Amino acid sequence: MSYNLLEEEWIPVLYTDGKFTHVGIKGAFREANRIRQIAASNPMDCVAIFRFMLALLYWCQGNPPVATDIASERLFPLDRFTKLDANRECFNLLGGGTRFYQYRQAGDKELTVNYLLHEIPTGTNFWHFRHSTDNKDGLCRACCALGLVRLPVFSTQGGRGNPPGINAKPPMYVVPIGNTLADALLLSWWPVSGLGSPAWEKPDLPLPKAGQVPLLTGLTWLPRRVWLGEPQETVARCISCGRQDHLILSSVFAGKGSTKTGDNTPQRIWHDPHVIYVQSRMGEISLHANDSVSKVDVSAGQWAGTMAELLRNPQNGQVKAWVVGFSTDQAKCREVSESFFPWAGSPEQVELCIEMLNQWQQLNLNISNELKGLDGRIFSAKRPEIKAMMATVRPHIESRVSQQAAHFLTGGDSAWQQAKEEYSQMMKVVAGALSPGVTTEAVGRRRKMARLLPEMVRQTAKPGEPVRVKRGSK
């Protein structure tokens, strides 16, 4: 069956007037000034499609024009994307010739096509909220296209010979957003020195062993060898989206072998345009999302560190950042999350906000230490439930506070004083649980605990010194 991604309606989009529909690649570029955003139900698909469209923009038009006053309406007419039609065969999802993001080798075995989507159980994975049976439940052609587009962005290490994507363990992806899809693409369209070749031209393109990885190669490199099976003759319901279609049940899904370079050999260089890099003892590393399933306390406060790093690395013209985190346990997908952060602010506002965010990250540890100082007996090793209690209550506070991220950047000290009050309710609950009873000693201890509130004011202490905690008036 013929299915070409240029015209087939497989990209879910939301228009500025509230209309939701699906469009093809050409339709997405043609309507880019009227489309509000990519509107897939899974943030992974939204990020993957956006980066795919950005790669297409570079491929068709090269680096952006030098002039900075060119309106987006003049950059997205289809006559600037003639390269798409000239290479139409590269975007065929099926057929015996060239296929989009697909190739195979002799001896490749077919597996269930559901390996393309992380959230669909396959093999011996447990069934949770979605049940599927290999070679019985399959994907529609649109969901197969989404799964292929995910490969360069969210592939994880799948055992020996099955390498992860170019970013290794999938990092947090940070995408600047505007009022329309066209605005968002323009915010990520920066001049680069080398474009290279995309994977739709050459799906078996290897990563360079050393030197700079070209942009298009890095954005589209495929860590898996895929070849979709033929669609079924009968129509059935897609296990992913529920759409009635001629489902695909099987696919080649094989690794490409190790992509590691030797310790004593030149290393490849790749800086992803949508990843935040920070310096550590191990050198430059990318930010990753913590697993809120097994590390609920740590992941709850991660928003503050993420926002601080965003503010340390501002980009001209970016007013809001869309952050998608992908946490894994080895090859298994544990959680996908998304959040939005402000980016615009005066230098003074940014400086103050970074300082306050650094303080906020230390609050949970400092309050726990202060609680221990009140009465060492109730915080002995025989009371492990205390740490669990703090870890359970804190995510609620962090969730409420993180929703006011934009206010913290522009609201100054008063905004952080409001954030401090969120801890007031938590400390009353914690105090009642840790020191129950009606004796004078129990009541006094509860009052002391309830008065432990963070002091969110500008600090004169040197960097690295602990954040002061206000004990309250007696």
Helices and strands as residue ranges (DSSP letters): E 11-15, E 20-23, H 25-30, E 35-38, H 43-61, G 72-74, G 78-80, H 82-86, G 88-91, E 110-112, G 113-116, H 141-154, E 173-176, H 181-188, E 211-212, H 215-220, E 224-228, E 236-237, E 244-245, E 250-255, E 268-269, E 277-280, E 283-286, H 296-300, H 302-312, E 320-329, E 332-342, H 347-374, H 385-402, H 405-411, H 413-434, H 440-450, E 453-454, E 469-470
